[in-house]
């Protein structure tokens, strides 16, 4: 058994949890759109052709903002192909994903789906094959109320009121040589600044996301962000960060420490933002938009993080990884509201239980509301996955060994597990710093 110590102070708040933290994206690739969210011939399809079973799952996941229509796809996309009568829409070659695009689903259809899903749209514009004029036209079509050619075209196409899209991506992964219209940092930074400037003249209320590095291993990572921001910091509101992780060459320890790599990635981008803002003497905040991220071959995790994020200090048994050096076997996030404390806990050990102790000084814990874990089922391997025939082979289970007593909370985290513990609480009036020790 391995051990760790986790310290949390209820008063040491990092930030409120942004609803946009629970974002996702839909790209015209593979089965994401066609036979994914949209499949008119499916038994569950509604009158618009959307799969109601998929829509129910998206609502259950609680996705709050969804990026559309890409992704690499957007750099070759003509948005006007996807508006107007469906029967008149052209079929185009999709060079990004070596396929064809029927344009059955476009802006109007996706906006309808997003409204049903209860999600905000994060609309991407094509700065690969196209540019300033195209982005401005799409914004005017989407958000201008009436009495211009483009807004009246939208109304003719069945949408009387504007879509009211406030979050816009200025292209996608423009640093990547795989991207249609790939550019240097200077080329892209200049284009993003001038596109964004015109877009904000059209609609001053929008937020703009500049394209950051495609991943932290790009040879231009860091210099790309700095150059793009030097051109566009006065105009943009966020810069994107993309990250994908998977187990490579059987190195499970490094894979389970991927969050360490992501933390370092985010910190580096934040440092670059601060440096450019300081050099330009700009008194503003530029956010980091983690608008593409995932782990391969993994299944869904359902959790409703909300309230405020608390700073955590971890003292834990450690082990060595090839990519990230020595890392803690425990990873943890804590959030709190007026009446609830939620712990998200990862045991990175492949083989050993982790004995957790939480010292609840500064927090009055009444009882455990819920405790669940996602771990390797008995008799299975870590490569087990859900399939059509066994959709629940990997699913959250009750975490039974969680107890509150006079000294705090104790729990045993299974090997290779992701766990959530929810506590009903009331904040102690004491000003003494509170700890959660694990």
N, C-alpha and C positions, 0 to 999 in steps of 0.2 A: 504494500500500500504506500502511496506517495502522499505528501502533505503540502499545504499552501496556506498563506495568511493574506487576507484581503482587508484593507482598511477603507472605510467610507465615512464621510462626514455629510450629514443631511443638509448642512448649511453651505457646503462647498459646491455650489452649482456651477456647472460648465456652461450650460445653455438650455433653453427650452427645446423640446423635441419638435422639430419642424414637421408638419404633415407631409411635406414633400419628400421626407426621408423614405417613404414607402412607395417609391416610383418604380416604373417598369418601362418597357418600350415594345412597340409592335413595328416590325419591319416587313416590307414586301419581300420575303425570302422563305423558301421551304414551305412549311405548312402554317406559318404564323398567321397569315391572312386567309388564304384560300384553303379550305378544309380545316382551318383552325378556328378563328373567330367567325368566319363567314363560310357557310356551306348550305345553300338553298335546298339541296336534295336530302339533307340529313333529317332524320325523324324529329329532332328537337328544334329544327329551324323555325324561327318566327316569320311574320309576314314580310320582314325586310331581308330575310336570308341569314340572319345571325343565329348561331347556335346558342340556344338558351342554356344548355348544360354548361358550356364554356363561360357564358356570361355570369351564371350563378357562382362558378368557381372564382372568377375574377372579383366579384363582389365579396365573396368570402375572404379572399386574400386581402381585401381592403386597399387595393392599389389606388393611390391618390393622384398621381400625375403619370401620363403615359406619353412617351416620345414617339413621334410618327413623322414621315414614313420610313425613316432609316436614320443611321446605318449607311453602309456603302451604297445602298440602292438610291438614296436621295441625290447623289452626285451625278446621276444620269437621268433624273426624273423630270418630266414635264408635267407640272401640276395641273395645267389646263386640260390634259388628256383625261383626267379623272373627274371632270365636272360636266354637267349637261346630261342629256338622255343617254342611258347606258348603251342602248342599241347603236348609238352613233359614235361611241368611244373607240379609238384606234387600238389595235394590238401592237405593242412595241417590243423590240428586243431589249432585254435587260442584260446589259453587258457586265454589270457588277456580279451577278450570280449565275450567268450563263444560262438564262432561261428566257421565257417570254412573259410579258405583263399584259393581261387582258383589260386592265383598268375598270373592271366591274366595281371595285371598291376604290373610292377616292375621298376627297375631303369631306363631302356631304355625308357619305355613308359612315366614315370613321367618326365624324363628330356626333352623329346619331348614336353610334355604338358607345362612344365615350360617355355621353350623357346618361345612357342607360346603366353604364358601369359606375357612374358617380365619380368619374375621374376628370381631372384637368388635362387639357391637351398641351403637349410641348411640341410645337411644330418646327420641323427643320426645313431650311431653304437650301436650294441647290447652288452652291458656290464652286462646283466642279466644272460642269459643262456650261453653266449659265452664270448669273451674277447679279449686279445691283438692280437692273431693270426688272428682272424676273422676281426677285425677292420683294421689291416694292409693290409690284402688281399683285402678288399673292396676298400681301398684307392688306392692301386696299380692298381686294375682293373679299377677304375674310372679315375685316373689322370696320370698314367705312359703312355708315348707315345707309345712305341713298343718294340719288341724284348725280352719280358719276357713272361712266360707262361700265366700270367693273362692278360697282356695288349693285347696279341695276341688273347686270348679268347674273349675279348671285341670286337676286330676288326672282328673276325669271326661272332660274334653276331650282326654285322651290324653297329658298331660305330667305324669308322676309327680313328677319332681324339678323344683325351681325353675329358671327360666331364668337366674337369677343375673346380671341386667343391672346393671352398676355405673355406667354413664355415662348421664345423663339431661339432656335439653334442656328448659328451662322455657319452652315456647312457641317461636314463630318470628317474627322480623322484626315485632315488635309496634309498632315506630315507624312502619310503613308504612301509609298510608291505603288501600292495596290489600288489606291483611290483614283477614280476617274477625275482628271483635272488636278492631280497632285501638284502642290506648290511649295516653294521655299517659305521660310518663316516671314521674310520681308514681303514677299508677294501676297501671302495670305493675310498677314497683319494689316497691310494697307487696304486690301479688298474688304476685310471684315470691318475695319473702321469706317470706310466710306459707305458700305452697305448699311451698317448700323446707324450711321448718322442720318441717312435718308429715311430709314424705317422709323426712327424716333421723331422725325419731322412729320411723318404721316400719322403716327400714333404715339404721343409722348408717354403713354402709360405702360408701354410694353417693357419686358425685361429681355436682355440679349445675352446669349451664351456663346462665347468664342470657343473655337475648337482647340483644345490643348493636345498634348501628346497622346498617341494611340495606346501607348503603354510605357512603363518605366524603363524598359529595356531598349527603347529606341535610341539610336546614337545621338539624336538631336535633343533628347529629353533635357529639360532645363534651359538650354539656350533657345529652344523653340518657344517656351512659355515667356521667357524674358523679352524676346524680340516681338512676339505677337502683342504682348502687353504694352511695350513701348509705343506701338502704333495705336492701340485701341483702348487703353486703360480709361481714358476720359469718356468713352462711349459705352463700353460693355458693362454688364452687371455680374457676370459669372464667367468662369473658364472651365471647360470640361476636363474630366479625368476618366479614362477607360482602363479597366483591369479585368483580366480573366485568369483563373487559377485552375490547375489540375495537377494530379499526382504524376510525376515523371520518373521513369526508371525505378519504380518501386520505392521512391523516397517519401514514404508516408509522413515522416517526422517534419520535413520541410513543408509538405502540403498542409498539414494541420497547423503550421505556423504561418500560413499565408496572410493572416490578419496582421502579423508583424510587418510583412512587406507592404501591405496596403497602408498601414499607419505611417510608415516611413515615406511612402509615395505622397500621401496627403500633406505631411509636414513639409516636405521639400517644396511642393507647389505653393503652400501657404507662405513659406519663407521668400520665394521668388515674388509673389504678389506684394508682400510687405516691402520688399526691397525696391520694386519698381514704383510703388505708390510714394514711398519716401523720397526717391530720387526726383519724381515729378511734383512733389509737394501737393499731392492730391489728398484731400480729406474725404475719403469715401471708403466703403467696404466692397471688395470684389469677392464673391462667393466661389466655392468650388462645387461644380456640378458633376457628381459621380453618376453620369447618365448612361453608362454601359458597364456592367460588371456581372460576373457570374462565376460559379464553379462548375466544372464539367462533371457529368454523370451523377449529379446529385439531385435529390428530390426536394420538394417544398418544405419549408419550415413556416409554421403558423405562429405568430406572436404579435401582440398588440402593444409595442413600446410606445408610451405617451407621457405627458408631464414634463419633468425636468431630468436631464442627464446629470448624474452625480460623479464627481471625480473619484476614482478608485486607486488605491495603492496596494499592489500585490506583492506578497512575500510567499514564494512557492518553491517547492522542489523543481529542479530544472533538468533539461537534457540538451544534448548537442544536436544541431541540425547542419546539414551541408550548406544550405543557402543563407540561413539567418543567424548562424552562430548559436550561442547558448540562449535558450528561451525558457520561460516559465511553462510548467505543465498546466497551469490554470490560466485561462483567459476569462475575463469577466466584464460585464457592463451592468450598471445599476441605474434605474430610473425611479422617480418618486412623484407622487401626487400628494394631495392633502391627506388622503386616507389609504394609500397603498405604496408599498415598496416592492419593486420587481427586480429580481436578479436573473441575468442571462449568463450561463456558466458553461464553459467548455473544458473538458478534461482531454488534454492532448495526448495523454499516455495511451499507447495502443494496447497495453496488457494489464495495467494496474488500476484498481479503484483509487479514487482520490477522496481522502477524508477531509471534509470541509467543516470549519468552525466559523461562525459569524457572531462577533461580539456586537450586541445591539445597543450599545451605549448611545444615548442621544435620540433613540427611536423607540417608541413603545409599540411593540409587536403584540397584537391581540391573538392572532391565530394565522395558520397557513390557509390561504384561499385556494391555492392550486399548486401542484408540483408535478411536472412532467419531464420526461427525458426521451431523446431520440438516440438510440444506441444499437449495438449489434445484437440481434435476437439470439437467444441460446441456440447453439448448434449451427450458427451461420457464420459467414465471413464478412469482412468489411466491404466486399464487392457486391453484396446483395443489393438489388434494386427493384423498384416496383415495375410491374409489367401489366399489359392488358389483362392477362389471365390471373395475375396476382397483384391487384392494385394496392393492397395494403400490406405487402410483405415488409416494408419499412414504414413504420408509423409511430407517432409519439405514444409512449406508455407512461403509466403512473410511476412517479419517483417516490417509492414508499418510505425510504429511510431518511425522512426529514422530520426533525423534532425541535420544538421550542421549549427551553427550560429557563431557570433563573439566570443562567450564565450566557444565554444567547441561543443561536440556532446551530444545529449540527445536521449534516447531510453526507451521504456517501454517493459520489458521482461515479457511474460505471465507466469502464475504459472506453475511450474513443466516443465520447458522448457530448451532446448538446442538450442542456437542461434549462428549464425556466422554473423559478420559484416565486410565487406571488404571496405577499404578506399583507394582511390588514393591519394598518398602523394608525397611530396618532403621534404627532410630533411632540417630544418632550419640551417643556418650557426651559429646561436647563440650557445654559450657554456652554456647557462642557462639550468639547469636541467628541462626536460619536464615531465609533469604529465598527466596521464589519470585518472580522478577521477569518481568513480561511486558510 
